[in-house]
Amino acid sequence: MKKGKVVLVGTGFVGMSMAYSMLNRGGIQELILIDIDKDKTIGEEMDLSHGLPYAPQKMIIRAGDYDECKDAQVVVITAGIAQKPGQTRLELAEVNAKIMKSVTQSIMASGFDGIIVVASNPVDLMAYVVAEVSGLPKNQVIGSGTVLDTARLRYIVGQYLKVSSKNVHAYIMGEHGDSSFVPWEHCYIGCKKITDVMKDNHHPMEKLTKMHEEVVNSAYEIIEKKKATYYGIGMALNRLVRAIINDENSILTVSTYLDNQYGQEDIYIGVPAIINKNGVRELLNLELNEKDQEKLDNSCKVIKDMREQSIDKIIEEK
C-alpha cells in the first residue's frame, strides 16, 4: 500500500472539487482519476497538472483505471447520477446502488485492501451497498455522512454568535437528508454549552431549531440558484481523506456502521466517530435524550425502509 495514494472514482463536480482542494492544500502524494468518460478524465488530469508549479508540494496526478486501486491507501467514490426533477429518493437510490455495486466490484478485483470513502447519494444507503459488496471490514468503508451538514451548521452558528466556526463544536447526526438532527445538549462554543451561551446572551432558544432548518434547506437553495453543490463537499471530502492518510484520530460525523450502538444495528448512518489510518477507529457513543433518540430512530427507519423496498435485492442480485 502506498501512503498518500488516493484514487478518485467519478470526475464530476464533486470529485473534481475535492481534487482541486487536494492540489491547493497538499498532503496527497498521488491522485489517480477514474471515470467512464475517458476523455474527460484525461482533460481533468491535464488541467490539474498545469497548476502544479503553484501547488504547495509535488503531487503525481494521472488518469487511470481500476487496477490502480491495488496499492491505494484510499479510494473515494463520487460516481453516480444527481437527483433529477420529479425523481424520488428511492428511484435515485436504485440507480446509484447499481452503479455502486459495479464500481465496488471493479475496485475489489484489483486486490484493494485500503479505506473506501463514499460520497454518492443517498450516501448512507450507498455506503451500506459498498460495504456489503466489498466484503471489507465495516471500519474500512466510510460514508461522507453529515460531515458537510456539520460544517454548514458550524458556519451558521458561528455567524449568528459572532465566533469563529472553528470554535463551534456542534454536530449533525442521522441521515444526510431531511431527517437529520442536532443533539444540542452535546454542542459547545469553545468549552461552554451552546444552550448556556444562548441563555446568557438572551438569544431565543427557537433560533437553534431555525439554524438546523437553515442547514437542511441550504442544499435545496444552492441547487435552486446554481444547479448543484460541490465546493463544500469537496472540502469536506479532502478533510476526511487527510484524517485517514495522516492517521489523525480526528472526530468527524461520518456515515458509519452501527452494531448495537444507539440501540441500532446493521445500518450506516451519520454519527461522530474517531477517524485514523484504519478508517473508523471507534464511535463516540453519545448519551442522547429521549427526544433525540426518537429522531435518530426515525432517521434509521427512513434508511431501512428504502433498503427493504429494493436496495437489498440489488445487492443480492448475481
C-alpha positions in Angstrom: 0.0 0.0 0.0 1.4 3.4 -1.0 0.9 6.0 1.7 -0.8 9.1 0.3 -2.1 7.4 -2.8 -5.7 8.3 -3.5 -7.9 7.0 -6.3 -11.0 9.1 -7.2 -13.8 7.3 -9.0 -16.1 9.9 -10.6 -14.7 13.1 -12.1 -17.9 15.2 -11.9 -18.2 18.5 -10.0 -17.9 16.9 -6.5 -14.9 14.7 -7.3 -13.0 17.5 -9.1 -13.8 20.0 -6.3 -12.2 17.5 -3.9 -9.2 17.0 -6.3 -8.7 20.8 -6.7 -8.9 21.2 -2.9 -6.2 18.5 -2.5 -4.0 20.2 -5.1 -4.2 23.5 -3.2 -3.8 22.0 0.3 -1.2 19.4 -0.3 -0.7 16.2 1.8 -1.5 13.8 -1.1 1.3 12.1 -2.9 -0.5 10.6 -5.8 -4.0 11.2 -7.2 -5.5 8.8 -9.8 -8.7 9.8 -11.7 -11.1 7.2 -12.9 -14.3 7.9 -14.9 -16.4 6.2 -17.5 -15.7 9.2 -19.7 -12.0 8.6 -20.5 -11.5 11.9 -22.5 -12.9 14.0 -19.6 -10.6 12.2 -17.2 -7.5 13.0 -19.3 -8.7 16.6 -19.6 -9.0 16.9 -15.9 -5.6 15.3 -15.4 -4.0 17.9 -17.7 -5.9 20.9 -16.2 -5.0 20.0 -12.6 -1.4 19.2 -13.5 -0.9 22.6 -15.1 -1.5 24.1 -11.6 1.4 22.0 -10.0 4.0 24.7 -10.4 2.0 26.8 -7.9 0.9 24.0 -5.6 2.4 23.7 -2.1 4.1 20.3 -2.9 4.8 17.8 -5.6 1.9 15.5 -6.5 1.5 12.9 -9.2 -1.8 13.3 -11.0 -2.9 10.9 -13.7 -5.9 9.4 -15.4 -6.0 5.7 -14.8 -8.1 2.6 -14.4 -9.3 0.3 -11.6 -6.0 -1.7 -11.5 -4.5 1.4 -9.9 -6.7 0.7 -6.8 -4.5 -2.3 -5.8 -1.9 -0.3 -3.7 -4.0 2.8 -3.0 -4.4 3.9 0.6 -7.9 5.5 0.0 -10.5 5.2 -2.8 -13.1 7.9 -2.9 -16.3 7.2 -4.8 -18.2 10.2 -6.1 -19.7 8.5 -9.2 -23.4 8.3 -9.7 -26.3 10.4 -11.0 -27.7 13.5 -9.4 -31.4 13.6 -8.4 -33.5 14.7 -11.4 -36.6 16.9 -11.0 -39.6 14.7 -10.2 -37.4 11.7 -9.3 -38.0 10.2 -5.8 -35.1 9.5 -3.5 -35.8 5.7 -3.8 -35.5 5.9 -7.6 -32.2 7.8 -7.2 -31.1 5.2 -4.7 -31.9 2.3 -7.0 -29.9 3.7 -10.0 -26.9 4.7 -7.8 -27.0 1.3 -5.9 -26.4 -0.5 -9.2 -23.5 2.0 -10.1 -22.0 1.5 -6.6 -22.2 -2.3 -6.9 -20.4 -2.3 -10.3 -17.8 0.3 -9.1 -17.1 -1.7 -5.9 -16.7 -5.0 -7.8 -14.1 -3.3 -10.1 -12.2 -1.8 -7.1 -12.1 -5.1 -5.2 -11.0 -7.1 -8.3 -7.7 -5.1 -8.2 -6.9 -6.7 -4.8 -7.6 -3.4 -2.9 -7.5 -3.5 0.9 -7.5 0.1 2.0 -10.2 2.5 3.0 -13.2 3.4 0.8 -14.9 6.8 1.2 -18.3 7.0 -0.3 -19.8 10.4 -1.2 -22.5 9.3 -3.7 -26.1 9.9 -2.7 -28.2 8.9 -0.8 -24.8 8.4 1.0 -25.9 6.3 4.0 -27.5 3.8 1.7 -24.6 3.9 -0.8 -22.0 3.3 2.0 -24.0 0.2 3.1 -24.1 -1.1 -0.5 -20.3 -0.6 -0.9 -19.7 -2.3 2.5 -21.8 -5.3 1.6 -20.5 -5.8 -1.9 -16.8 -5.2 -1.0 -16.8 -7.6 2.0 -14.3 -5.2 3.6 -14.3 -4.8 7.4 -17.0 -2.3 8.2 -14.5 0.2 9.7 -12.8 0.4 6.2 -15.9 1.7 4.5 -17.0 5.2 5.4 -19.7 7.4 4.0 -19.2 11.2 4.0 -22.4 11.2 6.1 -23.1 14.5 7.8 -19.5 16.0 7.5 -20.8 18.7 5.2 -24.1 19.3 7.2 -21.9 19.7 10.3 -19.7 22.2 8.5 -22.8 24.2 7.4 -24.1 24.2 11.0 -20.8 25.4 12.4 -20.6 28.2 9.9 -24.3 29.3 10.5 -23.9 29.1 14.3 -20.5 31.0 14.2 -22.1 33.7 12.0 -25.0 34.1 14.4 -23.0 34.2 17.6 -20.1 36.1 16.1 -17.4 33.5 17.0 -15.0 31.5 14.8 -16.7 28.5 13.2 -13.6 26.6 14.3 -14.6 27.1 17.9 -18.1 25.8 17.3 -18.2 22.2 18.4 -21.6 21.2 17.2 -22.6 18.0 15.3 -25.5 17.0 12.9 -26.4 13.3 13.3 -28.6 10.9 11.4 -29.1 10.6 7.7 -27.6 13.0 5.2 -31.1 14.3 4.5 -34.2 15.8 5.8 -34.4 13.6 8.9 -31.1 14.7 10.3 -31.0 16.4 13.8 -28.7 18.3 16.2 -28.1 16.9 19.7 -27.9 20.5 21.1 -27.1 19.4 24.7 -23.8 18.0 23.3 -22.9 21.2 21.4 -20.4 23.7 22.7 -18.9 27.1 21.9 -15.4 26.6 23.0 -15.9 24.7 26.2 -19.3 26.3 27.1 -22.6 24.6 26.3 -24.3 26.3 23.4 -27.6 26.3 25.4 -25.9 28.3 28.2 -24.4 30.7 25.7 -27.8 31.3 24.1 -29.4 31.9 27.6 -26.6 34.2 28.9 -26.8 36.4 25.7 -30.6 36.5 25.7 -30.9 34.7 22.4 -34.3 32.9 21.8 -33.9 29.1 22.0 -36.1 28.7 18.9 -33.2 30.1 17.0 -31.4 26.8 17.4 -34.2 25.0 15.6 -34.1 27.7 12.9 -30.4 27.2 12.4 -30.8 23.5 11.8 -33.7 24.2 9.4 -31.3 26.6 7.6 -28.8 23.8 7.2 -31.3 21.3 5.8 -32.7 23.9 3.4 -29.3 25.3 2.3 -28.6 22.4 -0.1 -32.0 23.0 -1.8 -31.3 26.7 -2.0 -27.9 26.3 -3.6 -29.2 23.8 -6.1 -32.0 26.2 -7.0 -29.6 29.0 -7.5 -26.6 27.2 -9.2 -27.9 23.7 -10.0 -25.6 21.8 -7.8 -23.4 21.9 -4.6 -19.8 20.8 -4.8 -17.3 23.2 -3.2 -18.4 22.5 0.4 -18.5 18.7 -0.1 -15.2 18.8 -2.0 -13.6 20.5 1.0 -15.3 18.1 3.4 -14.0 15.0 1.5 -10.5 16.4 1.4 -10.7 16.8 5.2 -11.9 13.3 5.7 -9.2 11.8 3.4 -6.4 13.7 5.2 -7.7 12.4 8.6 -7.2 8.9 7.2 -3.8 9.5 5.5 -2.3 11.4 8.4 -3.6 8.9 11.0 -5.1 11.9 12.8 -7.6 10.3 15.2 -9.9 13.2 14.4 -13.6 13.3 15.3 -15.8 13.7 12.2 -19.5 12.9 11.7 -19.3 10.2 9.1 -21.7 7.6 8.0 -20.5 4.5 9.7 -21.8 1.1 10.7 -23.8 0.8 13.8 -23.6 -2.6 15.6 -25.9 -2.1 18.7 -24.7 1.5 19.3 -27.5 3.9 19.9 -29.9 0.9 20.0 -29.4 0.3 16.3 -27.7 -2.4 14.2 -26.9 -3.3 10.6 -27.1 0.2 9.3 -24.8 3.0 8.1 -25.8 6.5 9.4 -24.1 9.7 10.4 -22.6 9.8 14.0 -19.4 11.3 15.5 -16.5 8.9 15.0 -12.7 8.9 15.5 -11.0 8.6 12.1 -7.5 7.4 11.5 -5.4 5.3 9.1 -7.7 2.2 9.8 -10.8 4.2 8.9 -13.2 4.3 11.8 -11.3 3.6 15.0 -14.3 3.9 17.2 -17.6 5.6 17.6 -18.2 8.4 20.2 -21.3 6.9 21.7 -23.2 10.0 23.0 -26.0 9.6 25.5 -29.0 11.0 23.7 -32.1 12.3 25.5 -35.4 10.7 24.7 -36.3 13.3 22.0 -33.0 13.0 20.2 -33.1 9.2 20.4 -36.5 9.3 18.7 -35.1 11.4 15.9 -32.2 9.0 15.4 -34.6 6.0 15.4 -36.8 7.8 12.8 -33.7 8.6 10.6 -32.7 4.9 10.7 -36.3 3.9 9.8 -36.2 6.1 6.7 -33.0 4.4 5.5 -34.1 0.8 6.4 -37.4 1.3 4.7 -35.7 2.3 1.4 -33.3 -0.7 1.8 -36.1 -3.1 2.2 -38.0 -1.8 -0.8 -35.3 -2.6 -3.3 -31.7 -1.9 -2.3 -31.2 -5.3 -0.5 -32.4 -7.0 -3.7 -29.9 -5.1 -5.9 -27.0 -6.1 -3.5 -28.0 -9.8 -3.7 -28.5 -10.0 -7.5 -25.8 -12.0 -9.2 
